[in-house]
Amino acid sequence: MVGQILSRRGLILVCLTFVAILLIFSTRSKRIVREASQASFSAPPPLPEFDYTEKDRESLQYVPPDVVRAWRERNFLVMLGVLSPDNAVRRRRRHLQRLTCWQYQGVARRSNNFTGDLLVTFVLARHPDHNYTHSPQLVEEGLRWQDIIALPIKEGRVSTNKVIGQDGRYWGPDAEIGMSRKMYKWFSLMLRLLPNVNYVAKSDDDMFVHTPQYLADLRALPRRRLYWGNIVNARFMPLLFATGGLYTASREVIEQFLTYEPLKKLVDVPYSKEREDEFTSLYMQHEDLLMGRVLYEMGYQPLFVGEPMCRFHNLHGKGWVGPLSHSSLMIHNVKEEEYAQLREYFGEKKQYRPSRFKVRRGRLYATCGKR
C-alpha cells in the first residue's frame, strides 16, 4: 500500500513538473510573440511633406494637401485601388460601394478623417467621352469624397458591346490595355505616397467585399511575398495569377512588378494596332494576367494564397458563379440593387475571427465553413 502511494505521488510530481515546464515555455513564447509584434507594429518615424511632381499634382488634384498629409501620417494596413471610368454607369457603382462595403468600420474615408486600416481610392483617367478631360460630375465627386486618383493619362476607348456583368467578354484592346496602364501608374504613385503601407490591393467597381472579414483575414496572413486572391492557371503558359475582381499583394511584390524593364518601356506607349503584338506579348490586354506574367518572367516566387469558390465568386454570369453564403468574402458581377442587399445580409459584428487557411504544396488555401 505504501509503495502504491509513493508511486502515485511520484507520478503526480512528474505530471506537475511537466505542467510547470509547459507553462514556462508558453509564457516565454507569448513574450517572444508579443515583443516581435511590438517590433513589427512600432510606429515609423514621421514622413516629410510629399515631394509632388507635376503629374502627381494632377493625379491628386481632388485630394487636398492636408488629406495627403493625413494619409502619410496614418499607418494603413492596406491601400486598395478600384479601377473605374468617368461615366454615369460607373459613377453610380462607385457611389454604391461607398455606401455599402466601404462604410464598414476599419475603412478610412472622409467622414472619419481617413482613420482606419484600409484606404480605398478610385482610379480614373481622362475619358474619350469627355474629349479626354474630366466631366463636371467627376469634378464634383472628387471634391466631395476626396478619394479620386485622376491619373494624367488617357482612358482606353471601348470598342465592343460588352456591358457590366458579362464575364469572359472583352472591352477591346485599347480599353483593356488602358486598364493595365492605370493599374501600373496607380501602383507607382501610391507606393511613393504611402511608403509605410504593408499591402496593396486592386479591385473592380462591380464587386462587393465583406470588408471586416477581409481585414481580419489579412491581419492573420504573412506580410512577406503575399499574393492573395482567386488563384488560377493561365491558359497558354505555366503560370498562376489572381483574377482581377479583388487581389491583394505584399508591398514588395508590387515593387518587384514595377521594376520589370519590358513593361516600363511599354507602359507609356499609346495603343495602336501596329504595335498590338508588343502589348499582347506581356498580356497587357488582361491587367490581372499581366501581374502573374511579369512575376513569372522575373522568376519571382510569391506566396500564393488561394480562395475557393465558396468565398470568392461571381453572383451572376457564366463562370465561377457560386451561391451567396456567410462564407462569401468577395462577390463579383453584382447588380446595382444588390449592394445594399449584401450589406444587410452580412450585417456587422463586434468581432471578426480570421478564417482558417491550410498549407498545400507550398501554398495557402482558405477553407469554407465556420470560422
N, C-alpha and C positions, 0 to 999 in steps of 0.2 A: 504493500500500500504506500509506504513512504517513498519507495522508488518511483511509483507511478506519479505521486505528487511532484517529486523533484523533476521527473521527466516533463510533466505538464508545465511546471514553472519555467523550465529551460526552453520549452517550445514557445511559451508566451514571451519570454525575454528575447528570443531570436526574432519573433514577429514584431515586437516593439522596436527593436533595433533597426529592423528593415524599414518600418514605417518612418522612423526618425530620419534615416538616410534619404528616403524619398522626399520628405518634407524639406530637408536641406537642399537637395538638388532642385526641387520645384521652386523654392524661394530664390535660389541663385539664378535659375533660368528666367524667372519673372523679372528679376532685377536686370539681367542682361538685356532682355527684350525691351524693358522699359527704357534703359539707357540708350539702346540702339534707336528706339522710337523717338526719344527726345532729340537725339543727334540728327535723325532724318528730318524731323519736323521743326528744327530750330529755325527761327526767323532769319532770313538772309539780310545782309546789310541794305540800307535804303538805296534805291536806284537814283541815278541822276536824271535830270529832265531828258525827255526823249529828243534825240537829235533828228529832226524831220528833214527828209529830202522833199523836193517839190512834189514828187509822186506820192510820198507819204501824206503830204498835206491834202492832196486831192482825195486820196483814199479815206482819210479821216475827217473830211470836211463836215460830216454830220455828227462827229464825236467831239465835243468841246474839249479844249486843253485841260480843264480841271477834271473832266471824266477820264481822259487819257492818263492823267496823273494818278487818279484814284485806281484805275486798272493796274498801274505799275506798282502801286503800294500794296495791293492785295496779293495774297499768295494762293491763287486759284489752283485747284487740283487739276482741272481740265478746261481747255477752251475748245469750243465747238463752232464750226463754220457751216452754215446752211446755204448751199448754192441755190440761187433763186434769180429769176429775171425780172425786169421792170415792166410788168404788165398787170392788168387788173385781176386776172385769174390768180396769179401767184401772189399778188398783194393780199388777197383775201386769205390765202393759205398762211402767209406769214402772220397775219393778224390772228388767225385761229390757233396757231401754235403758241403765240404769245399769251393767249387767254387760257390755254389748257396745259400742255406739257411743260411750258416754261413758267408756269405760275406756282409750281411746287416749291416747297421750302428747299433751300440749297442752291437755287438758281439766282445768279447775280443779274439784276435788272435795274432800270432807272428808279422804279418805285421803292427799292430797298437800298438805294445808293450803291448799287453794284456790289453788294455783300453776299458772298456765297462761295461754294466750291466750283460751280460750273458757270463759265461766262459764255453766253451764246451771242454770236454775231451773224447777221445775214450778209451774204457776199454777192454783190451785184456789179454790173459793168454797164457801159454805155450801150443802150439798146438801139437796134436799127429802126424800130418803130417810132422812135423819137429823134430820128436823124442823128443818132449816136450822141445824144445828150441825155439829161435826166428829166423825166416827166415831172410836172408840178406836184403830182401826187407823191412821187418818191421824195421830193424835197420836203414836203410836209411830214411824211412818215419818218424820214431821217431825223428831222428836228424834234419830233415828238418823242421818239423812242430811244434815240442815241445809241442804236445797236446796228446801224447800217455801215458796212465797209463798201465804199463806192470806188472800185478799182478803176484807174485811168486806162482802161483797155476796152476794146470793142467786144460786145456780146456777139457770139456767132449767130448767123442767120439760120432759122429753121427752114428746112427745105422738104419736109414730109408732112403728112396729115396726121401724125401722131397726136394724141391728146393725153392728158394726165390719167394715169391709172392703167395704161396699156403697157404691161411689162413685155419685154422681149422686142419691142418696137424701137425705132431709131429716129432721132430728131434731125438727122442729116449730118454730114461730116463737119461742116463749118460750126454748127451749134455744139456738137459733141466735143470737138477739139477745143472750142471756146471754153467749155466747162473744165477741161483739163488745165487750160491756161489759168482760169480763175482760181482753181484749187492750188496750183503751184504758187501763184502770186500771193494768195492769202496766207499760205504756209510761210512764205518768205517774210512777209510783213509782220505777222503776229509773233513769230519766233524772236524777231528783233525787239518788238514792242514789249513782249512779256517773257523776259529771259529766265524767269523762275518757275514757269508753269511746268508741270510734270508730264501731262498727257495732252495730245491733240486729237480731236475727233472731227469727222466730216459726216454730214447727213443731208437729206433731201427735205423739201418743204411739204411733201405729201406723206409724211410718216408721223407717227405718234410714239414717243418713248415714255415708258413708266419711269420717270426721272429719279425718284428716290431709290428705287431698287437698282437702277443703273449705277448710281453713285455708291451705294452700299457694296455692290459687286466690284466696282473699280477700286475702291479702297482696299479690298482684300486681294487684289491681283498684283503680280510683280511690277515693279516700277521700271525695270530694265528690259529693253528689247521687245516689249509687248506689241502684238499686232492682233487685235481682238475684233471679232465680228462673225458674220456668216461666211466661213472659210470654204471656198470651193476650188475645184481643179479647173485650170484653163483648158479650153478645148484643143488647142493646137500646139501647146507647149507643156513640158513637165514642170509646171509651177503652180503655186497656190496664191490666192488673193482673197481679200474680204470684199463682199459686194457693197455697193455704194449707198444703200439706204441708211446705214449707220456703221461706221467702223471707228475704232479708237486705237491709237498707237502711242508708244512712249516717245518722248521728245527726241531721243537720239535716233529713232527710226526715221522720223521726218527729216532730221538734219542730214542723215545719210542720203535719203531720197533727193534732197535738194542739191547735192554735190555731183550728181551724175552728169558728166560733161555733154554727152549727146543730147540730153534733154535741155540742158542750159542753153545750148546753141540753137535749139529749135523753138523754144517756148515763146519767143518774141516774134517769130516769123509769121506773117499773116497767112491764113489758109489760102491755097489756090489749088485748082485741080491738077496743075502741072507738078506740084510738089506733094500731092496727096500720099504717094508711096513713102515719103520720108516720115510723115506723121504716123501712118499706119504701121510702119516698121517697129514703132515703140508702143503701139496700141493707144495712141493719144485719142483715138475716137471712142475710147471707153476709159473714163477717168479712174474708175476703181481698178480695172485690169492693169492700167498704166503703173499703179503703185506696185503691184506684185511683179510686173515685168522688170521694172527698174531694180528692185531689190534682188531679184533673181540674177540679172545681168551683172550686178555688182558683187555677187557671191555673198551677200549679207544674209545671215540666218536669224530672223526674228523668232521670238517665242509665239507660235500661233496659238490663239485661244479661240476655239470654235464653238459655235452656237447651234443647237438643234432646232428643228422647225417648231417645236413647242414654245420657243422663246423669241426667235427672230423669224417672222413670216409675213407674207402678204395677206391682206384681208380680202382682196378681190384679184381677179386675173386668171391666168392660165397656169402659172408656175409658182411653186413654193407657197401655195395657199394653205394656211393652217387654221384650225379653229381657235377662236379667241378663248383664252382661259387666264386664270390668275398667275400662270407661269409665263404668259406673254410679256416680253420686255420691249421689243421693237416691232411695231405693227406698221407695215408699209402699204401703199396703194389705198390710203384712207380717203373716203369721200368727205366733202365739206361738213355735212351734218353729223359725221361720226366722231369728230374731235371731242366735242362736248360729251357725247355718249361714252367715249372711252375714259374721259376724265372722271365722270360719275361712276363708271364701272369699277375703276381701280380705287377711287377714294383716296384717303391719305391716313396713314397710321402714324402713331407716335414714334415707333422704332421699326427699322428695317434690318433684317438679318441678311448677311451675304449669302448668295446661292452656293451650292456645292459644285466644285469642279474636280474632275477626275483626270489623272495623268494616263495618257495612252500614246505609245510610240513617240515619246519626246514632246508631246503637245498636251495642252489642257483642253478639256471639253466640259462645257456646262451640262448640268443634269436637269431633268424635268422633275416636277412634283414639288412636295412641300419643302420649305427651307428649314 
